[in-house]
Amino acid sequence: MSDAYAIEIRDLKRAFGAVRAVDGLNVQALPGRIYGLVGPDGAGKTTTLRVLCGALLADSGEAWVAGIDVRRDPDIARRRIGYVAQRFSLYGDLTVLENMRFFADIYGLPTTERATMTERLLSFSRLGPFQKRRADALSGGMRQKLALACALIHRPEVLILDEPTTGVDPVARREFWDLLADTVARDGLTVLVATSAMDEADRCHTIGFMRAGRLRASGSPRELQRLVPGIVLELRAEPLRSAEATLKGLAGIRDVQVVGDRLHVFADPAPSETTLREVLREAGATLIAVRSVAPTMEDVYLHLTSDANIADSR
């Protein structure tokens, strides 16, 4: 393993029968950074995280976490990892404080450090006023904050998160990511997070796009946005679906996607506003506004999930 990386995966493979969940994966995550794994369902993200945590054995390949070979020394590797699962996996009949104490016991946190770490994490997660509340009485966002606090109780070097904000409301999601960014900046923690939310991916330092068990593209959000070719136009038009169908048949238009109440039109070259207005008018639609925009992470995702656009990194 290179000393430059906090997480390194080389040619990792893991199959379930005839299904190749991970198929020659290569990932390198720098210390003190957030690395996001994104991709469609079945891409191999969760399998990759489980191999890193020692919950699954790889069929072949190598993986290191914080300098530890996961296959050779899984117990040592686990002590350097904090893990937050997609589903709430703590003890609902225990209070917030009792859950934290339980995980401190599991990881063998020295008695002299427990009070300090517990108080720090209660303050950090803003769960102090709720420390006597049972976990199953918490909201979804508060449960995930508790899961994060329990994962950090033993001061791990690497934090692994498997879609931790699934089913959590937008405000709680933002608060969770603010906490995550704070602990990375303060403690130099390395984070590997699987997410299907592109606004969360945009907060990662590096993104690896997976499909069919392989890494298809990687880079910073801005680097990946440059993979989207041509011009992206944002249109407001009515009726929206009629405008979408009309524009898909226009020469020079490679794709049209609905984004909220607007259309993102991928073109090369870009048609003029006059042309767009006339084409839509002839189809019984009205162009309200059009402007050129930078590709969003959703645009990147849609581009990379198109079979014709995938550039295999292997």
Short mmCIF file of the C-alpha atoms (twelve columns), coordinates in Angstrom:
data_MODEL
# 
_entry.id   MODEL 
# 
loop_
_atom_site.group_PDB 
_atom_site.id 
_atom_site.type_symbol 
_atom_site.label_atom_id 
_atom_site.label_alt_id 
_atom_site.label_comp_id 
_atom_site.label_asym_id 
_atom_site.label_seq_id 
_atom_site.Cartn_x 
_atom_site.Cartn_y 
_atom_site.Cartn_z 
_atom_site.pdbx_PDB_model_num 
ATOM 1   C CA . MET A 1   0.000   0.000   0.000   1 
ATOM 2   C CA . SER A 2   1.110   3.557   -0.709  1 
ATOM 3   C CA . ASP A 3   1.555   5.705   2.406   1 
ATOM 4   C CA . ALA A 4   -0.207  8.509   0.531   1 
ATOM 5   C CA . TYR A 5   -3.643  6.898   0.908   1 
ATOM 6   C CA . ALA A 6   -5.903  6.273   3.892   1 
ATOM 7   C CA . ILE A 7   -7.934  3.760   1.854   1 
ATOM 8   C CA . GLU A 8   -6.570  1.794   -1.080  1 
ATOM 9   C CA . ILE A 9   -8.317  -0.914  -3.090  1 
ATOM 10  C CA . ARG A 10  -6.584  -2.854  -5.857  1 
ATOM 11  C CA . ASP A 11  -8.325  -5.145  -8.341  1 
ATOM 12  C CA . LEU A 12  -10.985 -6.104  -5.798  1 
ATOM 13  C CA . LYS A 13  -13.448 -8.818  -6.838  1 
ATOM 14  C CA . ARG A 14  -16.451 -10.301 -5.045  1 
ATOM 15  C CA . ALA A 15  -19.148 -12.444 -6.621  1 
ATOM 16  C CA . PHE A 16  -22.380 -13.935 -5.342  1 
ATOM 17  C CA . GLY A 17  -22.878 -16.986 -7.509  1 
ATOM 18  C CA . ALA A 18  -22.961 -15.802 -11.102 1 
ATOM 19  C CA . VAL A 19  -23.348 -12.149 -10.102 1 
ATOM 20  C CA . ARG A 20  -20.117 -10.139 -10.037 1 
ATOM 21  C CA . ALA A 21  -20.958 -7.523  -7.414  1 
ATOM 22  C CA . VAL A 22  -17.425 -6.067  -7.447  1 
ATOM 23  C CA . ASP A 23  -15.373 -6.719  -10.548 1 
ATOM 24  C CA . GLY A 24  -11.804 -5.438  -10.489 1 
ATOM 25  C CA . LEU A 25  -12.348 -2.283  -8.445  1 
ATOM 26  C CA . ASN A 26  -9.550  0.224   -7.836  1 
ATOM 27  C CA . VAL A 27  -10.000 3.107   -5.380  1 
ATOM 28  C CA . GLN A 28  -7.568  5.446   -3.620  1 
ATOM 29  C CA . ALA A 29  -8.784  7.862   -0.921  1 
ATOM 30  C CA . LEU A 30  -6.528  10.555  0.494   1 
ATOM 31  C CA . PRO A 31  -6.323  11.195  4.255   1 
ATOM 32  C CA . GLY A 32  -8.565  13.884  5.669   1 
ATOM 33  C CA . ARG A 33  -10.887 13.889  2.673   1 
ATOM 34  C CA . ILE A 34  -14.411 12.731  1.866   1 
ATOM 35  C CA . TYR A 35  -14.550 10.167  -0.933  1 
ATOM 36  C CA . GLY A 36  -18.016 9.486   -2.329  1 
ATOM 37  C CA . LEU A 37  -19.008 6.267   -4.080  1 
ATOM 38  C CA . VAL A 38  -22.000 6.877   -6.334  1 
ATOM 39  C CA . GLY A 39  -23.797 4.731   -8.856  1 
ATOM 40  C CA . PRO A 40  -27.092 2.989   -9.544  1 
ATOM 41  C CA . ASP A 41  -28.543 0.236   -7.364  1 
ATOM 42  C CA . GLY A 42  -26.546 -2.957  -7.819  1 
ATOM 43  C CA . ALA A 43  -23.357 -1.088  -8.736  1 
ATOM 44  C CA . GLY A 44  -21.418 -2.803  -5.923  1 
ATOM 45  C CA . LYS A 45  -21.142 0.072   -3.465  1 
ATOM 46  C CA . THR A 46  -22.435 -1.727  -0.363  1 
ATOM 47  C CA . THR A 47  -20.442 -4.878  -1.147  1 
ATOM 48  C CA . THR A 48  -17.286 -2.768  -1.387  1 
ATOM 49  C CA . LEU A 49  -17.943 -1.164  1.999   1 
ATOM 50  C CA . ARG A 50  -18.647 -4.524  3.622   1 
ATOM 51  C CA . VAL A 51  -15.372 -5.927  2.334   1 
ATOM 52  C CA . LEU A 52  -13.512 -2.932  3.772   1 
ATOM 53  C CA . CYS A 53  -15.235 -3.426  7.139   1 
ATOM 54  C CA . GLY A 54  -14.339 -7.103  7.201   1 
ATOM 55  C CA . ALA A 55  -17.990 -8.204  7.034   1 
ATOM 56  C CA . LEU A 56  -17.326 -9.936  3.699   1 
ATOM 57  C CA . LEU A 57  -14.256 -11.637 2.306   1 
ATOM 58  C CA . ALA A 58  -13.110 -10.642 -1.168  1 
ATOM 59  C CA . ASP A 59  -12.651 -13.364 -3.760  1 
ATOM 60  C CA . SER A 60  -9.445  -11.690 -4.889  1 
ATOM 61  C CA . GLY A 61  -7.669  -8.366  -4.840  1 
ATOM 62  C CA . GLU A 62  -6.309  -6.264  -1.998  1 
ATOM 63  C CA . ALA A 63  -7.714  -3.629  0.352   1 
ATOM 64  C CA . TRP A 64  -6.037  -1.472  3.006   1 
ATOM 65  C CA . VAL A 65  -7.627  0.825   5.561   1 
ATOM 66  C CA . ALA A 66  -5.414  3.183   7.573   1 
ATOM 67  C CA . GLY A 67  -2.384  1.158   6.497   1 
ATOM 68  C CA . ILE A 68  -3.874  -2.180  7.592   1 
ATOM 69  C CA . ASP A 69  -4.416  -5.082  5.203   1 
ATOM 70  C CA . VAL A 70  -8.106  -5.887  5.673   1 
ATOM 71  C CA . ARG A 71  -7.751  -9.539  4.681   1 
ATOM 72  C CA . ARG A 72  -4.631  -10.208 6.760   1 
ATOM 73  C CA . ASP A 73  -5.520  -8.232  9.915   1 
ATOM 74  C CA . PRO A 74  -9.321  -7.736  9.948   1 
ATOM 75  C CA . ASP A 75  -9.597  -7.232  13.725  1 
ATOM 76  C CA . ILE A 76  -6.964  -4.493  13.735  1 
ATOM 77  C CA . ALA A 77  -8.574  -2.851  10.697  1 
ATOM 78  C CA . ARG A 78  -12.004 -2.808  12.366  1 
ATOM 79  C CA . ARG A 79  -10.629 -0.875  15.332  1 
ATOM 80  C CA . ARG A 80  -9.497  1.882   12.984  1 
ATOM 81  C CA . ILE A 81  -12.889 2.092   11.284  1 
ATOM 82  C CA . GLY A 82  -16.160 3.724   12.285  1 
ATOM 83  C CA . TYR A 83  -19.189 2.429   10.397  1 
ATOM 84  C CA . VAL A 84  -22.699 3.817   9.878   1 
ATOM 85  C CA . ALA A 85  -25.150 1.555   8.062   1 
ATOM 86  C CA . GLN A 86  -28.016 2.589   5.805   1 
ATOM 87  C CA . ARG A 87  -30.551 1.207   8.255   1 
ATOM 88  C CA . PHE A 88  -30.523 2.237   11.892  1 
ATOM 89  C CA . SER A 89  -28.601 -0.548  13.620  1 
ATOM 90  C CA . LEU A 90  -28.258 0.624   17.217  1 
ATOM 91  C CA . TYR A 91  -30.292 -0.526  20.197  1 
ATOM 92  C CA . GLY A 92  -33.744 1.044   20.286  1 
ATOM 93  C CA . ASP A 93  -34.442 0.040   23.900  1 
ATOM 94  C CA . LEU A 94  -31.302 1.814   25.131  1 
ATOM 95  C CA . THR A 95  -31.062 5.551   25.633  1 
ATOM 96  C CA . VAL A 96  -28.774 7.799   23.635  1 
ATOM 97  C CA . LEU A 97  -26.230 7.781   26.453  1 
ATOM 98  C CA . GLU A 98  -26.485 4.017   27.005  1 
ATOM 99  C CA . ASN A 99  -25.844 3.346   23.303  1 
ATOM 100 C CA . MET A 100 -22.735 5.511   23.408  1 
ATOM 101 C CA . ARG A 101 -21.467 3.790   26.539  1 
ATOM 102 C CA . PHE A 102 -22.122 0.382   24.992  1 
ATOM 103 C CA . PHE A 103 -19.990 1.177   21.948  1 
ATOM 104 C CA . ALA A 104 -17.282 2.634   24.152  1 
ATOM 105 C CA . ASP A 105 -17.216 -0.760  25.938  1 
ATOM 106 C CA . ILE A 106 -17.175 -2.706  22.659  1 
ATOM 107 C CA . TYR A 107 -14.170 -0.778  21.389  1 
ATOM 108 C CA . GLY A 108 -12.385 -0.870  24.724  1 
ATOM 109 C CA . LEU A 109 -12.174 2.881   25.092  1 
ATOM 110 C CA . PRO A 110 -10.082 3.597   28.211  1 
ATOM 111 C CA . THR A 111 -12.157 4.645   31.214  1 
ATOM 112 C CA . THR A 112 -10.177 7.872   31.502  1 
ATOM 113 C CA . GLU A 113 -11.337 8.948   28.021  1 
ATOM 114 C CA . ARG A 114 -14.986 7.913   28.123  1 
ATOM 115 C CA . ALA A 115 -16.497 10.882  29.928  1 
ATOM 116 C CA . THR A 116 -14.581 13.377  27.787  1 
ATOM 117 C CA . MET A 117 -15.443 11.671  24.487  1 
ATOM 118 C CA . THR A 118 -19.078 11.145  25.434  1 
ATOM 119 C CA . GLU A 119 -19.548 14.781  26.423  1 
ATOM 120 C CA . ARG A 120 -17.752 15.965  23.309  1 
ATOM 121 C CA . LEU A 121 -19.885 13.831  20.996  1 
ATOM 122 C CA . LEU A 122 -23.134 14.730  22.737  1 
ATOM 123 C CA . SER A 123 -22.285 18.384  22.198  1 
ATOM 124 C CA . PHE A 124 -21.010 17.785  18.661  1 
ATOM 125 C CA . SER A 125 -24.168 15.914  17.599  1 
ATOM 126 C CA . ARG A 126 -26.470 18.243  19.551  1 
ATOM 127 C CA . LEU A 127 -27.939 15.213  21.315  1 
ATOM 128 C CA . GLY A 128 -27.091 16.422  24.824  1 
ATOM 129 C CA . PRO A 129 -30.688 17.430  25.692  1 
ATOM 130 C CA . PHE A 130 -31.883 13.988  24.514  1 
ATOM 131 C CA . GLN A 131 -29.274 11.759  26.150  1 
ATOM 132 C CA . LYS A 132 -31.867 10.036  28.346  1 
ATOM 133 C CA . ARG A 133 -34.303 9.400   25.505  1 
ATOM 134 C CA . ARG A 134 -34.581 5.861   24.127  1 
ATOM 135 C CA . ALA A 135 -33.164 5.503   20.627  1 
ATOM 136 C CA . ASP A 136 -36.405 4.148   19.174  1 
ATOM 137 C CA . ALA A 137 -38.125 7.377   20.260  1 
ATOM 138 C CA . LEU A 138 -35.780 9.574   18.206  1 
ATOM 139 C CA . SER A 139 -36.568 11.058  14.810  1 
ATOM 140 C CA . GLY A 140 -34.821 9.623   11.760  1 
ATOM 141 C CA . GLY A 141 -32.307 12.459  11.632  1 
ATOM 142 C CA . MET A 142 -31.508 12.186  15.332  1 
ATOM 143 C CA . ARG A 143 -31.020 8.436   15.009  1 
ATOM 144 C CA . GLN A 144 -28.420 8.944   12.319  1 
ATOM 145 C CA . LYS A 145 -26.653 11.567  14.444  1 
ATOM 146 C CA . LEU A 146 -26.564 9.000   17.253  1 
ATOM 147 C CA . ALA A 147 -25.188 6.389   14.855  1 
ATOM 148 C CA . LEU A 148 -22.484 8.870   13.827  1 
ATOM 149 C CA . ALA A 149 -21.622 9.634   17.452  1 
ATOM 150 C CA . CYS A 150 -21.340 5.906   18.273  1 
ATOM 151 C CA . ALA A 151 -19.141 5.352   15.203  1 
ATOM 152 C CA . LEU A 152 -16.790 8.121   16.365  1 
ATOM 153 C CA . ILE A 153 -16.617 7.160   20.053  1 
ATOM 154 C CA . HIS A 154 -13.325 5.236   19.672  1 
ATOM 155 C CA . ARG A 155 -11.607 7.922   17.575  1 
ATOM 156 C CA . PRO A 156 -11.406 5.978   14.269  1 
ATOM 157 C CA . GLU A 157 -9.064  7.041   11.514  1 
ATOM 158 C CA . VAL A 158 -11.535 6.111   8.777   1 
ATOM 159 C CA . LEU A 159 -15.319 6.531   8.758   1 
ATOM 160 C CA . ILE A 160 -17.369 4.371   6.380   1 
ATOM 161 C CA . LEU A 161 -20.967 5.390   5.661   1 
ATOM 162 C CA . ASP A 162 -23.471 3.387   3.620   1 
ATOM 163 C CA . GLU A 163 -26.147 5.816   2.378   1 
ATOM 164 C CA . PRO A 164 -26.542 7.183   5.919   1 
ATOM 165 C CA . THR A 165 -29.279 9.728   5.175   1 
ATOM 166 C CA . THR A 166 -31.736 7.504   3.298   1 
ATOM 167 C CA . GLY A 167 -35.252 8.351   4.463   1 
ATOM 168 C CA . VAL A 168 -34.083 11.392  6.436   1 
ATOM 169 C CA . ASP A 169 -35.755 14.757  5.837   1 
ATOM 170 C CA . PRO A 170 -33.805 17.473  3.922   1 
ATOM 171 C CA . VAL A 171 -33.066 19.613  6.985   1 
ATOM 172 C CA . ALA A 172 -31.715 16.641  8.959   1 
ATOM 173 C CA . ARG A 173 -29.671 15.558  5.935   1 
ATOM 174 C CA . ARG A 174 -28.026 18.959  5.737   1 
ATOM 175 C CA . GLU A 175 -27.311 18.940  9.474   1 
ATOM 176 C CA . PHE A 176 -25.771 15.458  9.217   1 
ATOM 177 C CA . TRP A 177 -23.458 16.567  6.409   1 
ATOM 178 C CA . ASP A 178 -22.526 19.733  8.261   1 
ATOM 179 C CA . LEU A 179 -21.480 17.568  11.224  1 
ATOM 180 C CA . LEU A 180 -19.529 15.305  8.896   1 
ATOM 181 C CA . ALA A 181 -17.681 18.215  7.301   1 
ATOM 182 C CA . ASP A 182 -16.894 19.660  10.740  1 
ATOM 183 C CA . THR A 183 -15.327 16.449  12.049  1 
ATOM 184 C CA . VAL A 184 -13.275 15.985  8.857   1 
ATOM 185 C CA . ALA A 185 -11.935 19.535  9.134   1 
ATOM 186 C CA . ARG A 186 -11.320 19.314  12.881  1 
ATOM 187 C CA . ASP A 187 -9.967  15.777  13.301  1 
ATOM 188 C CA . GLY A 188 -8.525  14.975  9.866   1 
ATOM 189 C CA . LEU A 189 -10.876 12.008  9.546   1 
ATOM 190 C CA . THR A 190 -11.040 10.161  6.226   1 
ATOM 191 C CA . VAL A 191 -14.576 9.385   5.057   1 
ATOM 192 C CA . LEU A 192 -15.761 6.879   2.474   1 
ATOM 193 C CA . VAL A 193 -19.475 7.343   1.836   1 
ATOM 194 C CA . ALA A 194 -21.841 5.580   -0.542  1 
ATOM 195 C CA . THR A 195 -24.655 7.882   -1.597  1 
ATOM 196 C CA . SER A 196 -27.309 8.117   -4.268  1 
ATOM 197 C CA . ALA A 197 -28.031 11.792  -3.503  1 
ATOM 198 C CA . MET A 198 -26.207 14.028  -5.949  1 
ATOM 199 C CA . ASP A 199 -26.346 17.069  -3.666  1 
ATOM 200 C CA . GLU A 200 -24.418 14.972  -1.123  1 
ATOM 201 C CA . ALA A 201 -21.966 13.815  -3.778  1 
ATOM 202 C CA . ASP A 202 -21.299 17.479  -4.554  1 
ATOM 203 C CA . ARG A 203 -19.983 17.902  -0.981  1 
ATOM 204 C CA . CYS A 204 -17.335 15.189  -1.430  1 
ATOM 205 C CA . HIS A 205 -13.738 16.048  -2.237  1 
ATOM 206 C CA . THR A 206 -13.514 13.115  -4.664  1 
ATOM 207 C CA . ILE A 207 -16.223 11.033  -6.314  1 
ATOM 208 C CA . GLY A 208 -15.918 7.545   -7.737  1 
ATOM 209 C CA . PHE A 209 -18.717 6.528   -10.086 1 
ATOM 210 C CA . MET A 210 -19.435 2.786   -9.984  1 
ATOM 211 C CA . ARG A 211 -21.436 0.632   -12.326 1 
ATOM 212 C CA . ALA A 212 -21.552 -3.165  -12.596 1 
ATOM 213 C CA . GLY A 213 -18.865 -3.496  -9.941  1 
ATOM 214 C CA . ARG A 214 -16.309 -1.311  -11.676 1 
ATOM 215 C CA . LEU A 215 -15.090 2.236   -11.285 1 
ATOM 216 C CA . ARG A 216 -16.106 4.049   -14.455 1 
ATOM 217 C CA . ALA A 217 -14.941 7.573   -13.632 1 
ATOM 218 C CA . SER A 218 -13.411 9.449   -10.705 1 
ATOM 219 C CA . GLY A 219 -12.394 12.972  -9.801  1 
ATOM 220 C CA . SER A 220 -13.583 16.058  -7.983  1 
ATOM 221 C CA . PRO A 221 -17.164 17.218  -8.617  1 
ATOM 222 C CA . ARG A 222 -15.879 19.957  -10.918 1 
ATOM 223 C CA . GLU A 223 -13.692 17.486  -12.841 1 
ATOM 224 C CA . LEU A 224 -16.605 15.114  -13.357 1 
ATOM 225 C CA . GLN A 225 -18.841 17.964  -14.501 1 
ATOM 226 C CA . ARG A 226 -16.378 18.591  -17.325 1 
ATOM 227 C CA . LEU A 227 -17.094 15.078  -18.626 1 
ATOM 228 C CA . VAL A 228 -20.510 16.250  -19.815 1 
ATOM 229 C CA . PRO A 229 -19.852 17.321  -23.427 1 
ATOM 230 C CA . GLY A 230 -21.307 20.245  -25.309 1 
ATOM 231 C CA . ILE A 231 -23.622 22.882  -23.896 1 
ATOM 232 C CA . VAL A 232 -26.237 22.491  -21.163 1 
ATOM 233 C CA . LEU A 233 -29.275 24.739  -21.494 1 
ATOM 234 C CA . GLU A 234 -31.828 25.189  -18.733 1 
ATOM 235 C CA . LEU A 235 -35.296 25.838  -20.126 1 
ATOM 236 C CA . ARG A 236 -38.601 26.833  -18.601 1 
ATOM 237 C CA . ALA A 237 -41.433 25.927  -20.916 1 
ATOM 238 C CA . GLU A 238 -45.126 25.045  -20.792 1 
ATOM 239 C CA . PRO A 239 -46.419 22.427  -21.062 1 
ATOM 240 C CA . LEU A 240 -43.238 20.782  -19.839 1 
ATOM 241 C CA . ARG A 241 -43.749 17.263  -21.204 1 
ATOM 242 C CA . SER A 242 -44.753 18.510  -24.624 1 
ATOM 243 C CA . ALA A 243 -41.638 20.703  -24.758 1 
ATOM 244 C CA . GLU A 244 -39.481 17.747  -23.689 1 
ATOM 245 C CA . ALA A 245 -40.824 15.505  -26.459 1 
ATOM 246 C CA . THR A 246 -40.440 18.240  -29.082 1 
ATOM 247 C CA . LEU A 247 -36.865 19.129  -28.180 1 
ATOM 248 C CA . LYS A 248 -35.726 15.508  -28.217 1 
ATOM 249 C CA . GLY A 249 -36.398 15.454  -31.949 1 
ATOM 250 C CA . LEU A 250 -34.488 18.653  -32.718 1 
ATOM 251 C CA . ALA A 251 -31.205 18.398  -34.645 1 
ATOM 252 C CA . GLY A 252 -28.132 18.883  -32.444 1 
ATOM 253 C CA . ILE A 253 -29.934 17.874  -29.243 1 
ATOM 254 C CA . ARG A 254 -28.262 14.859  -27.628 1 
ATOM 255 C CA . ASP A 255 -30.576 14.512  -24.626 1 
ATOM 256 C CA . VAL A 256 -33.319 16.262  -22.673 1 
ATOM 257 C CA . GLN A 257 -33.914 15.650  -18.959 1 
ATOM 258 C CA . VAL A 258 -36.623 16.917  -16.633 1 
ATOM 259 C CA . VAL A 259 -35.105 18.572  -13.547 1 
ATOM 260 C CA . GLY A 260 -37.867 19.729  -11.231 1 
ATOM 261 C CA . ASP A 261 -40.050 22.175  -13.146 1 
ATOM 262 C CA . ARG A 262 -37.409 22.792  -15.826 1 
ATOM 263 C CA . LEU A 263 -35.635 21.020  -18.657 1 
ATOM 264 C CA . HIS A 264 -31.921 20.457  -19.038 1 
ATOM 265 C CA . VAL A 265 -31.083 20.260  -22.718 1 
ATOM 266 C CA . PHE A 266 -27.747 18.771  -23.772 1 
ATOM 267 C CA . ALA A 267 -26.744 20.141  -27.159 1 
ATOM 268 C CA . ASP A 268 -23.771 20.521  -29.444 1 
ATOM 269 C CA . PRO A 269 -24.020 23.033  -30.946 1 
ATOM 270 C CA . ALA A 270 -26.626 24.920  -28.930 1 
ATOM 271 C CA . PRO A 271 -29.682 26.109  -30.906 1 
ATOM 272 C CA . SER A 272 -30.477 29.798  -30.684 1 
ATOM 273 C CA . GLU A 273 -33.238 31.084  -28.457 1 
ATOM 274 C CA . THR A 274 -35.163 32.112  -31.567 1 
ATOM 275 C CA . THR A 275 -34.994 28.589  -32.963 1 
ATOM 276 C CA . LEU A 276 -36.101 27.070  -29.678 1 
ATOM 277 C CA . ARG A 277 -39.008 29.495  -29.367 1 
ATOM 278 C CA . GLU A 278 -40.227 28.828  -32.932 1 
ATOM 279 C CA . VAL A 279 -39.906 25.032  -32.675 1 
ATOM 280 C CA . LEU A 280 -41.811 24.965  -29.405 1 
ATOM 281 C CA . ARG A 281 -44.485 27.366  -30.670 1 
ATOM 282 C CA . GLU A 282 -45.119 25.144  -33.690 1 
ATOM 283 C CA . ALA A 283 -45.622 22.222  -31.290 1 
ATOM 284 C CA . GLY A 284 -48.076 24.171  -29.162 1 
ATOM 285 C CA . ALA A 285 -45.614 24.904  -26.323 1 
ATOM 286 C CA . THR A 286 -44.325 28.198  -24.966 1 
ATOM 287 C CA . LEU A 287 -40.707 28.998  -24.133 1 
ATOM 288 C CA . ILE A 288 -40.642 31.060  -20.938 1 
ATOM 289 C CA . ALA A 289 -36.892 31.364  -20.351 1 
ATOM 290 C CA . VAL A 290 -33.614 29.780  -21.425 1 
ATOM 291 C CA . ARG A 291 -30.066 30.122  -20.197 1 
ATOM 292 C CA . SER A 292 -26.748 28.287  -20.399 1 
ATOM 293 C CA . VAL A 293 -25.780 26.572  -17.126 1 
ATOM 294 C CA . ALA A 294 -22.939 24.478  -15.771 1 
ATOM 295 C CA . PRO A 295 -23.737 20.755  -15.592 1 
ATOM 296 C CA . THR A 296 -25.048 19.646  -12.206 1 
ATOM 297 C CA . MET A 297 -24.035 16.417  -10.486 1 
ATOM 298 C CA . GLU A 298 -27.399 15.023  -11.584 1 
ATOM 299 C CA . ASP A 299 -26.402 15.814  -15.164 1 
ATOM 300 C CA . VAL A 300 -23.111 13.987  -14.600 1 
ATOM 301 C CA . TYR A 301 -24.950 10.997  -13.145 1 
ATOM 302 C CA . LEU A 302 -27.332 10.810  -16.109 1 
ATOM 303 C CA . HIS A 303 -24.438 11.166  -18.538 1 
ATOM 304 C CA . LEU A 304 -22.422 8.390   -16.891 1 
ATOM 305 C CA . THR A 305 -25.360 6.007   -16.573 1 
ATOM 306 C CA . SER A 306 -25.915 6.133   -20.316 1 
ATOM 307 C CA . ASP A 307 -24.298 3.050   -21.893 1 
ATOM 308 C CA . ALA A 308 -23.056 5.110   -24.800 1 
ATOM 309 C CA . ASN A 309 -21.226 7.552   -22.519 1 
ATOM 310 C CA . ILE A 310 -19.423 5.250   -20.119 1 
ATOM 311 C CA . ALA A 311 -15.645 5.376   -20.240 1 
ATOM 312 C CA . ASP A 312 -14.323 2.358   -18.385 1 
ATOM 313 C CA . SER A 313 -11.422 3.373   -16.134 1 
ATOM 314 C CA . ARG A 314 -9.863  -0.090  -16.128 1 
# 
